[in-house]
Structures are given as structure tokens and as C-alpha cells.
Amino acid sequence: MIVWEFRARKGAVKRFQKVYGPAGDWAKFFAQGKGFVRTELVRDRKQAGRFLTLDFWTSEDAYVRFRKKHAAEYEALDKICEKLTEYEAKVGGFERC
């Protein structure tokens, strides 16, 4: 699973949730990739506008291959979505124990 942290811009929270949620633009984009399982979006209970995305893949290699194959499209979608966020950082890659 790949985890990202975001802080949505004020006034863009609903749009952010739609774009980054399990049926949003990113999940639809990732669904093109072999090995993509699902996306989950979780919201911080105490800090308004703070979210984590959890992108589940069958393996880290599947994610890396997708990123390489679709690098230009990834960057284009990321650029479009920049206006929805104040902050974005990759937390890391995780696996279930």
C-alpha cells in the first residue's frame, strides 16, 4: 500500500474528497494498472482538511511499473489536482503484517 498525506485547501475539501476518494479521478486512473486493488481516503478527526490516501496494490513492483509506464499522465493529473491542496507528501510504502 502507498500512503500519501494531504491538506486540502479551504473551500476545496468536498472537491478534494471526490477527486481523491475511492471512486475519484485517481482511483480511476490507477485502475488502468495491472495490480491495482483499491484506494481508500481517510480524514483526520482533529485536524480539519488533513487526509491520507491509501492506495492498495498487489505489490510495490506493480505500483512502480504503473508509475513508469504512465509517468506523463500521472504528472498531468497531479498538476491539475495541485489547486485542491496546500500540502502533499508521500508517507511511504506499507504492507500488512
MMTF fields as JSON, N, C-alpha, C and O atoms, coordinates in Angstrom:
{
  "mmtfVersion": "1.0.0",
  "mmtfProducer": "UNKNOWN",
  "numBonds": 387,
  "numAtoms": 388,
  "numGroups": 97,
  "numChains": 1,
  "numModels": 1,
  "chainsPerModel": [1],
  "groupsPerChain": [97],
  "chainIdList": ["A"],
  "bondAtomList": [4, 2, 8, 6, 12, 10, 16, 14, 20, 18, 24, 22, 28, 26, 32, 30, 36, 34, 40, 38, 44, 42, 48, 46, 52, 50, 56, 54, 60, 58, 64, 62, 68, 66, 72, 70, 76, 74, 80, 78, 84, 82, 88, 86, 92, 90, 96, 94, 100, 98, 104, 102, 108, 106, 112, 110, 116, 114, 120, 118, 124, 122, 128, 126, 132, 130, 136, 134, 140, 138, 144, 142, 148, 146, 152, 150, 156, 154, 160, 158, 164, 162, 168, 166, 172, 170, 176, 174, 180, 178, 184, 182, 188, 186, 192, 190, 196, 194, 200, 198, 204, 202, 208, 206, 212, 210, 216, 214, 220, 218, 224, 222, 228, 226, 232, 230, 236, 234, 240, 238, 244, 242, 248, 246, 252, 250, 256, 254, 260, 258, 264, 262, 268, 266, 272, 270, 276, 274, 280, 278, 284, 282, 288, 286, 292, 290, 296, 294, 300, 298, 304, 302, 308, 306, 312, 310, 316, 314, 320, 318, 324, 322, 328, 326, 332, 330, 336, 334, 340, 338, 344, 342, 348, 346, 352, 350, 356, 354, 360, 358, 364, 362, 368, 366, 372, 370, 376, 374, 380, 378, 384, 382],
  "bondOrderList": [1, 1, 1, 1, 1, 1, 1, 1, 1, 1, 1, 1, 1, 1, 1, 1, 1, 1, 1, 1, 1, 1, 1, 1, 1, 1, 1, 1, 1, 1, 1, 1, 1, 1, 1, 1, 1, 1, 1, 1, 1, 1, 1, 1, 1, 1, 1, 1, 1, 1, 1, 1, 1, 1, 1, 1, 1, 1, 1, 1, 1, 1, 1, 1, 1, 1, 1, 1, 1, 1, 1, 1, 1, 1, 1, 1, 1, 1, 1, 1, 1, 1, 1, 1, 1, 1, 1, 1, 1, 1, 1, 1, 1, 1, 1, 1],
  "groupList": [{"groupName": "MET", "atomNameList": ["N", "CA", "C", "O"], "elementList": ["N", "C", "C", "O"], "formalChargeList": [0, 0, 0, 0], "bondAtomList": [1, 0, 2, 1, 3, 2], "bondOrderList": [1, 1, 2], "singleLetterCode": "M", "chemCompType": "L-PEPTIDE LINKING"}, {"groupName": "ILE", "atomNameList": ["N", "CA", "C", "O"], "elementList": ["N", "C", "C", "O"], "formalChargeList": [0, 0, 0, 0], "bondAtomList": [1, 0, 2, 1, 3, 2], "bondOrderList": [1, 1, 2], "singleLetterCode": "I", "chemCompType": "L-PEPTIDE LINKING"}, {"groupName": "VAL", "atomNameList": ["N", "CA", "C", "O"], "elementList": ["N", "C", "C", "O"], "formalChargeList": [0, 0, 0, 0], "bondAtomList": [1, 0, 2, 1, 3, 2], "bondOrderList": [1, 1, 2], "singleLetterCode": "V", "chemCompType": "L-PEPTIDE LINKING"}, {"groupName": "TRP", "atomNameList": ["N", "CA", "C", "O"], "elementList": ["N", "C", "C", "O"], "formalChargeList": [0, 0, 0, 0], "bondAtomList": [1, 0, 2, 1, 3, 2], "bondOrderList": [1, 1, 2], "singleLetterCode": "W", "chemCompType": "L-PEPTIDE LINKING"}, {"groupName": "GLU", "atomNameList": ["N", "CA", "C", "O"], "elementList": ["N", "C", "C", "O"], "formalChargeList": [0, 0, 0, 0], "bondAtomList": [1, 0, 2, 1, 3, 2], "bondOrderList": [1, 1, 2], "singleLetterCode": "E", "chemCompType": "L-PEPTIDE LINKING"}, {"groupName": "PHE", "atomNameList": ["N", "CA", "C", "O"], "elementList": ["N", "C", "C", "O"], "formalChargeList": [0, 0, 0, 0], "bondAtomList": [1, 0, 2, 1, 3, 2], "bondOrderList": [1, 1, 2], "singleLetterCode": "F", "chemCompType": "L-PEPTIDE LINKING"}, {"groupName": "ARG", "atomNameList": ["N", "CA", "C", "O"], "elementList": ["N", "C", "C", "O"], "formalChargeList": [0, 0, 0, 0], "bondAtomList": [1, 0, 2, 1, 3, 2], "bondOrderList": [1, 1, 2], "singleLetterCode": "R", "chemCompType": "L-PEPTIDE LINKING"}, {"groupName": "ALA", "atomNameList": ["N", "CA", "C", "O"], "elementList": ["N", "C", "C", "O"], "formalChargeList": [0, 0, 0, 0], "bondAtomList": [1, 0, 2, 1, 3, 2], "bondOrderList": [1, 1, 2], "singleLetterCode": "A", "chemCompType": "L-PEPTIDE LINKING"}, {"groupName": "LYS", "atomNameList": ["N", "CA", "C", "O"], "elementList": ["N", "C", "C", "O"], "formalChargeList": [0, 0, 0, 0], "bondAtomList": [1, 0, 2, 1, 3, 2], "bondOrderList": [1, 1, 2], "singleLetterCode": "K", "chemCompType": "L-PEPTIDE LINKING"}, {"groupName": "GLY", "atomNameList": ["N", "CA", "C", "O"], "elementList": ["N", "C", "C", "O"], "formalChargeList": [0, 0, 0, 0], "bondAtomList": [1, 0, 2, 1, 3, 2], "bondOrderList": [1, 1, 2], "singleLetterCode": "G", "chemCompType": "PEPTIDE LINKING"}, {"groupName": "GLN", "atomNameList": ["N", "CA", "C", "O"], "elementList": ["N", "C", "C", "O"], "formalChargeList": [0, 0, 0, 0], "bondAtomList": [1, 0, 2, 1, 3, 2], "bondOrderList": [1, 1, 2], "singleLetterCode": "Q", "chemCompType": "L-PEPTIDE LINKING"}, {"groupName": "TYR", "atomNameList": ["N", "CA", "C", "O"], "elementList": ["N", "C", "C", "O"], "formalChargeList": [0, 0, 0, 0], "bondAtomList": [1, 0, 2, 1, 3, 2], "bondOrderList": [1, 1, 2], "singleLetterCode": "Y", "chemCompType": "L-PEPTIDE LINKING"}, {"groupName": "PRO", "atomNameList": ["N", "CA", "C", "O"], "elementList": ["N", "C", "C", "O"], "formalChargeList": [0, 0, 0, 0], "bondAtomList": [1, 0, 2, 1, 3, 2], "bondOrderList": [1, 1, 2], "singleLetterCode": "P", "chemCompType": "L-PEPTIDE LINKING"}, {"groupName": "ASP", "atomNameList": ["N", "CA", "C", "O"], "elementList": ["N", "C", "C", "O"], "formalChargeList": [0, 0, 0, 0], "bondAtomList": [1, 0, 2, 1, 3, 2], "bondOrderList": [1, 1, 2], "singleLetterCode": "D", "chemCompType": "L-PEPTIDE LINKING"}, {"groupName": "THR", "atomNameList": ["N", "CA", "C", "O"], "elementList": ["N", "C", "C", "O"], "formalChargeList": [0, 0, 0, 0], "bondAtomList": [1, 0, 2, 1, 3, 2], "bondOrderList": [1, 1, 2], "singleLetterCode": "T", "chemCompType": "L-PEPTIDE LINKING"}, {"groupName": "LEU", "atomNameList": ["N", "CA", "C", "O"], "elementList": ["N", "C", "C", "O"], "formalChargeList": [0, 0, 0, 0], "bondAtomList": [1, 0, 2, 1, 3, 2], "bondOrderList": [1, 1, 2], "singleLetterCode": "L", "chemCompType": "L-PEPTIDE LINKING"}, {"groupName": "SER", "atomNameList": ["N", "CA", "C", "O"], "elementList": ["N", "C", "C", "O"], "formalChargeList": [0, 0, 0, 0], "bondAtomList": [1, 0, 2, 1, 3, 2], "bondOrderList": [1, 1, 2], "singleLetterCode": "S", "chemCompType": "L-PEPTIDE LINKING"}, {"groupName": "HIS", "atomNameList": ["N", "CA", "C", "O"], "elementList": ["N", "C", "C", "O"], "formalChargeList": [0, 0, 0, 0], "bondAtomList": [1, 0, 2, 1, 3, 2], "bondOrderList": [1, 1, 2], "singleLetterCode": "H", "chemCompType": "L-PEPTIDE LINKING"}, {"groupName": "CYS", "atomNameList": ["N", "CA", "C", "O"], "elementList": ["N", "C", "C", "O"], "formalChargeList": [0, 0, 0, 0], "bondAtomList": [1, 0, 2, 1, 3, 2], "bondOrderList": [1, 1, 2], "singleLetterCode": "C", "chemCompType": "L-PEPTIDE LINKING"}],
  "groupTypeList": [0, 1, 2, 3, 4, 5, 6, 7, 6, 8, 9, 7, 2, 8, 6, 5, 10, 8, 2, 11, 9, 12, 7, 9, 13, 3, 7, 8, 5, 5, 7, 10, 9, 8, 9, 5, 2, 6, 14, 4, 15, 2, 6, 13, 6, 8, 10, 7, 9, 6, 5, 15, 14, 15, 13, 5, 3, 14, 16, 4, 13, 7, 11, 2, 6, 5, 6, 8, 8, 17, 7, 7, 4, 11, 4, 7, 15, 13, 8, 1, 18, 4, 8, 15, 14, 4, 11, 4, 7, 8, 2, 9, 9, 5, 4, 6, 18],
  "groupIdList": [1, 2, 3, 4, 5, 6, 7, 8, 9, 10, 11, 12, 13, 14, 15, 16, 17, 18, 19, 20, 21, 22, 23, 24, 25, 26, 27, 28, 29, 30, 31, 32, 33, 34, 35, 36, 37, 38, 39, 40, 41, 42, 43, 44, 45, 46, 47, 48, 49, 50, 51, 52, 53, 54, 55, 56, 57, 58, 59, 60, 61, 62, 63, 64, 65, 66, 67, 68, 69, 70, 71, 72, 73, 74, 75, 76, 77, 78, 79, 80, 81, 82, 83, 84, 85, 86, 87, 88, 89, 90, 91, 92, 93, 94, 95, 96, 97],
  "secStructList": [7, 3, 3, 3, 3, 3, 3, 3, 7, 6, 6, 7, 2, 2, 2, 2, 2, 2, 2, 2, 1, 6, 6, 1, 2, 2, 2, 2, 2, 2, 6, 6, 1, 6, 6, 3, 3, 3, 3, 3, 3, 3, 3, 7, 1, 1, 1, 6, 6, 3, 3, 3, 3, 3, 3, 3, 3, 1, 7, 2, 2, 2, 2, 2, 2, 2, 2, 2, 2, 6, 2, 2, 2, 2, 2, 2, 2, 2, 2, 2, 2, 4, 4, 4, 3, 3, 3, 3, 3, 3, 3, 3, 3, 7, 7, 7, 7],
  "xCoordList": [0.857, 0.0, 0.908, 1.935, 0.508, 1.217, 0.368, -0.825, 0.991, 0.27, 0.784, 1.988, -0.165, 0.142, -0.632, -1.756, -0.02, -0.693, -0.992, -0.167, -2.193, -2.623, -3.274, -3.837, -3.188, -4.002, -4.766, -4.184, -6.07, -6.926, -7.051, -7.104, -7.097, -7.283, -8.685, -9.638, -8.789, -10.101, -10.961, -10.494, -12.186, -13.103, -13.025, -13.839, -12.053, -11.891, -12.021, -11.733, -12.448, -12.478, -13.415, -13.037, -14.608, -15.556, -15.039, -15.125, -14.506, -13.934, -12.733, -12.577, -11.9, -10.753, -11.218, -10.679, -12.215, -12.718, -13.251, -13.075, -13.888, -14.414, -13.274, -13.316, -12.27, -11.164, -10.257, -9.79, -10.008, -9.069, -9.74, -9.052, -11.05, -11.78, -11.76, -11.174, -12.401, -12.349, -12.984, -12.716, -13.804, -14.391, -13.931, -14.517, -12.887, -12.43, -11.468, -11.185, -10.978, -10.11, -8.846, -8.428, -8.237, -7.007, -7.284, -6.536, -8.334, -8.666, -8.977, -8.568, -9.692, -9.997, -8.724, -8.569, -7.819, -6.545, -5.74, -5.243, -5.611, -4.855, -5.486, -4.781, -6.794, -7.494, -7.025, -7.269, -6.364, -5.787, -4.6, -4.211, -4.034, -2.813, -3.05, -3.931, -2.248, -2.289, -1.749, -0.655, -2.51, -2.084, -2.727, -2.538, -3.48, -4.174, -5.367, -6.112, -5.541, -6.63, -7.725, -8.879, -7.351, -8.343, -7.638, -6.459, -8.404, -7.966, -8.931, -10.145, -8.386, -9.196, -8.745, -7.567, -9.677, -9.39, -9.845, -10.997, -8.937, -9.281, -9.014, -8.074, -9.872, -9.809, -9.364, -9.786, -8.516, -8.073, -9.264, -9.951, -9.506, -10.644, -10.429, -11.39, -9.173, -8.887, -8.395, -8.589, -7.773, -7.213, -8.007, -7.852, -8.84, -9.69, -8.838, -7.816, -9.279, -8.611, -7.426, -6.814, -7.085, -5.949, -6.47, -7.388, -5.866, -6.3, -5.098, -3.979, -5.359, -4.411, -5.1, -6.277, -4.359, -4.845, -4.075, -2.87, -4.784, -4.203, -4.463, -5.592, -3.418, -3.544, -3.01, -1.813, -3.91, -3.559, -3.205, -3.954, -2.059, -1.561, -1.184, -0.916, -1.164, -0.784, 0.672, 1.053, 1.49, 2.9, 3.462, 2.885, 4.58, 5.25, 5.727, 5.709, 6.153, 6.598, 5.473, 5.716, 4.252, 3.114, 2.934, 2.691, 3.051, 2.938, 4.064, 3.82, 5.286, 6.448, 6.319, 6.595, 5.906, 5.718, 4.653, 4.823, 3.55, 2.491, 3.016, 2.775, 3.726, 4.272, 5.198, 5.146, 6.035, 6.955, 6.192, 6.455, 5.26, 4.512, 3.621, 3.426, 3.084, 2.122, 2.645, 1.871, 3.945, 4.573, 3.997, 3.697, 3.839, 3.342, 1.908, 1.572, 1.058, -0.337, -0.433, -1.27, 0.424, 0.45, 0.781, 0.093, 1.82, 2.233, 1.149, 0.924, 0.478, -0.581, -1.749, -2.258, -2.169, -3.267, -2.835, -3.613, -1.613, -1.098, -1.095, -1.441, -0.712, -0.683, -2.091, -2.276, -3.072, -4.464, -4.96, -5.695, -4.554, -5.052, -4.331, -4.776, -3.238, -2.487, -3.35, -3.132, -4.313, -5.145, -6.065, -6.669, -6.172, -7.028, -6.294, -6.928, -4.964, -4.196, -3.23, -2.729, -2.989, -1.971, -0.671, 0.412, -0.79, 0.357, 0.144, -0.976, 1.236, 1.188, 2.545, 3.581, 2.54, 3.796, 3.549, 2.56, 4.463, 4.391, 4.871, 5.985, 4.027, 4.382, 5.265, 6.241, 4.907, 5.73, 4.941, 3.731, 5.651, 5.045, 4.92, 5.86, 3.768, 3.493, 2.924, 2.396, 3.034, 2.405, 1.769, 2.164, 0.775, 0.107, 1.018, 1.809, 0.893, 1.705, 0.973, 1.493],
  "yCoordList": [-1.165, 0.0, 1.234, 1.267, 2.24, 3.51, 4.54, 4.682, 5.253, 6.214, 7.622, 7.877, 8.534, 9.954, 10.771, 10.427, 11.857, 12.808, 14.07, 14.545, 14.604, 15.836, 16.779, 16.359, 18.043, 19.056, 19.765, 20.433, 19.604, 20.206, 21.709, 22.168, 22.453, 23.909, 24.198, 23.472, 25.258, 25.694, 26.003, 26.612, 25.59, 25.798, 24.722, 24.712, 23.81, 22.755, 21.359, 20.368, 21.274, 19.984, 18.986, 17.834, 19.406, 18.478, 17.997, 16.811, 18.911, 18.533, 17.61, 16.63, 17.909, 17.062, 15.64, 14.677, 15.513, 14.197, 13.434, 12.22, 14.138, 13.49, 13.005, 11.879, 13.833, 13.507, 12.417, 11.548, 12.459, 11.533, 10.326, 9.433, 10.289, 9.189, 7.909, 7.871, 6.854, 5.528, 5.429, 4.473, 6.383, 6.391, 7.619, 7.969, 8.265, 9.515, 9.355, 8.249, 10.488, 10.537, 9.696, 9.007, 9.756, 8.991, 7.495, 6.738, 7.057, 5.626, 5.125, 4.026, 5.919, 5.53, 5.444, 4.543, 6.379, 6.363, 5.119, 4.407, 4.856, 3.691, 2.381, 1.392, 2.368, 1.152, 0.657, -0.497, 1.502, 1.082, 0.138, -0.588, 0.157, -0.59, -2.002, -2.264, -2.907, -4.287, -4.306, -3.808, -4.874, -4.967, -3.944, -4.011, -3.0, -2.04, -2.733, -3.454, -2.505, -3.144, -2.134, -2.311, -1.058, -0.042, 1.152, 1.097, 2.233, 3.43, 3.687, 3.551, 4.057, 4.499, 5.906, 6.24, 6.717, 8.071, 8.176, 7.877, 8.602, 8.762, 10.203, 10.847, 10.685, 12.079, 12.12, 11.296, 13.074, 13.29, 13.8, 14.73, 13.203, 13.601, 14.936, 15.631, 15.296, 16.5, 17.671, 18.825, 17.401, 18.482, 18.596, 17.776, 19.605, 19.803, 19.928, 20.614, 19.256, 19.359, 18.434, 18.427, 17.647, 16.723, 15.331, 14.817, 14.73, 13.433, 12.541, 13.016, 11.238, 10.259, 9.485, 9.141, 9.212, 8.276, 6.982, 6.992, 5.872, 4.539, 3.858, 3.474, 3.714, 3.09, 1.663, 1.445, 0.706, -0.703, -1.299, -1.176, -1.942, -2.634, -4.055, -4.32, -4.956, -6.334, -6.427, -7.347, -5.484, -5.447, -4.052, -3.269, -3.759, -2.492, -2.435, -1.374, -3.581, -3.633, -3.247, -2.569, -3.676, -3.323, -1.805, -1.221, -1.172, 0.285, 0.968, 1.906, 0.512, 1.106, 0.969, 1.916, -0.191, -0.394, 0.555, 1.146, 0.698, 1.612, 3.033, 3.721, 3.479, 4.85, 5.088, 6.147, 4.127, 4.279, 4.325, 5.176, 3.414, 3.313, 4.533, 4.943, 5.106, 6.206, 7.509, 8.322, 7.698, 8.863, 10.185, 11.066, 10.334, 11.604, 11.874, 12.997, 10.843, 11.007, 11.282, 12.071, 10.63, 10.845, 12.304, 12.953, 12.809, 14.193, 15.183, 16.191, 14.891, 15.781, 15.837, 16.917, 14.683, 14.648, 15.31, 16.036, 15.061, 15.679, 17.202, 17.903, 17.706, 19.151, 19.746, 20.805, 19.072, 19.529, 19.58, 20.492, 18.6, 18.477, 19.385, 19.52, 20.005, 20.885, 21.989, 22.396, 22.47, 23.575, 23.158, 24.011, 21.855, 21.361, 21.215, 21.026, 21.299, 21.01, 22.134, 22.87, 22.238, 23.147, 22.399, 22.984, 21.094, 20.282, 18.87, 18.36, 18.234, 16.856, 16.226, 16.808, 15.037, 14.334, 12.824, 12.34, 12.104, 10.647, 10.211, 10.537, 9.474, 8.972, 7.742, 7.565, 6.886, 5.712, 4.529, 4.603, 3.44, 2.18, 1.262, 1.123, 0.642, -0.201, -1.523, -1.645, -2.517, -3.802, -4.303, -3.919, -5.168, -5.726, -6.746, -7.426, -6.836, -7.776, -9.096, -10.02],
  "zCoordList": [0.0, 0.0, 0.0, 0.677, -0.768, -0.826, -0.08, -0.348, 0.852, 1.69, 1.407, 1.421, 1.149, 0.948, 1.964, 2.329, 2.419, 3.299, 2.506, 1.725, 2.723, 2.05, 3.039, 4.05, 2.73, 3.398, 2.289, 1.435, 2.326, 1.305, 1.548, 2.689, 0.461, 0.564, 1.117, 0.834, 1.9, 2.378, 1.164, 0.202, 1.211, 0.108, -0.961, -1.885, -0.854, -1.86, -1.26, -1.931, -0.015, 0.682, -0.001, -0.213, -0.339, -0.978, -2.322, -2.639, -3.106, -4.41, -4.208, -4.937, -3.24, -2.927, -2.625, -3.17, -1.758, -1.387, -2.598, -2.702, -3.49, -4.691, -5.589, -6.085, -5.801, -6.706, -6.133, -6.869, -4.819, -4.189, -3.535, -3.042, -3.526, -2.898, -3.719, -4.801, -3.204, -3.826, -5.215, -5.943, -5.587, -6.938, -7.714, -8.738, -7.228, -7.819, -8.978, -9.439, -9.432, -10.609, -10.445, -11.375, -9.255, -9.048, -9.059, -9.678, -8.393, -8.37, -9.781, -10.155, -10.552, -11.94, -12.768, -13.592, -12.548, -13.259, -12.874, -13.747, -11.572, -11.119, -11.587, -11.788, -11.761, -12.181, -13.547, -13.901, -14.305, -15.589, -15.387, -16.301, -14.187, -13.921, -13.446, -12.628, -13.972, -13.512, -12.083, -11.819, -11.182, -9.793, -8.877, -7.663, -9.422, -8.56, -7.918, -8.581, -6.613, -5.873, -5.545, -5.934, -4.818, -4.442, -3.809, -3.461, -3.673, -2.955, -1.813, -1.967, -0.677, 0.46, 0.82, 0.699, 1.259, 1.708, 3.153, 3.471, 4.035, 5.447, 5.866, 5.4, 6.761, 7.217, 8.671, 9.483, 8.991, 10.36, 11.172, 10.749, 12.318, 13.158, 13.848, 14.175, 14.07, 14.845, 14.011, 14.394, 12.897, 12.084, 10.775, 9.869, 10.695, 9.518, 8.26, 8.246, 7.215, 5.925, 5.74, 4.671, 6.76, 6.662, 6.311, 6.95, 5.281, 4.777, 4.489, 4.29, 4.473, 3.968, 2.857, 2.964, 1.79, 0.785, 0.974, 1.225, 0.851, 0.953, -0.383, -0.688, -1.165, -2.484, -2.395, -2.206, -2.532, -2.399, -3.753, -4.723, -3.797, -4.982, -4.574, -3.402, -5.534, -5.213, -4.794, -4.071, -5.241, -4.856, -5.117, -5.871, -4.492, -4.755, -6.205, -6.828, -6.739, -8.134, -9.097, -10.095, -8.801, -9.66, -9.678, -10.734, -8.523, -8.44, -9.196, -9.955, -9.001, -9.674, -11.188, -11.924, -11.649, -13.11, -13.65, -14.716, -12.908, -13.336, -13.425, -14.417, -12.406, -12.392, -13.573, -14.198, -13.883, -15.018, -16.341, -17.191, -16.5, -17.757, -17.997, -19.141, -16.933, -17.039, -16.436, -15.932, -16.492, -15.845, -16.34, -15.534, -17.634, -18.186, -17.749, -17.373, -17.798, -17.386, -15.889, -15.45, -15.109, -13.664, -13.363, -12.574, -13.984, -13.759, -14.183, -13.513, -15.302, -15.786, -14.791, -14.494, -14.281, -13.315, -12.003, -11.384, -11.59, -10.374, -10.5, -9.549, -11.649, -11.898, -11.797, -11.198, -12.379, -12.323, -10.876, -10.498, -10.073, -8.704, -7.715, -6.575, -8.12, -7.215, -6.617, -5.476, -7.367, -6.883, -5.731, -5.08, -5.479, -4.404, -3.079, -2.041, -3.1, -1.898, -1.515, -2.365, -0.212, 0.318, 0.563, 0.531, 0.81, 1.191, 0.69, 0.693, 0.255, -0.226, 0.045, -0.278, 0.638, 0.89, 0.894, 1.444, 0.273, 0.326, 1.699, 2.11, 2.404, 3.721, 3.561, 4.29, 2.589, 2.325, 1.818, 1.606, 1.629, 1.224, 2.433, 3.216, 2.58, 3.746, 3.298, 2.192, 4.167, 3.906, 5.196, 6.297, 5.032, 6.205, 6.885, 6.232, 8.182, 8.96, 9.118, 9.744]
}
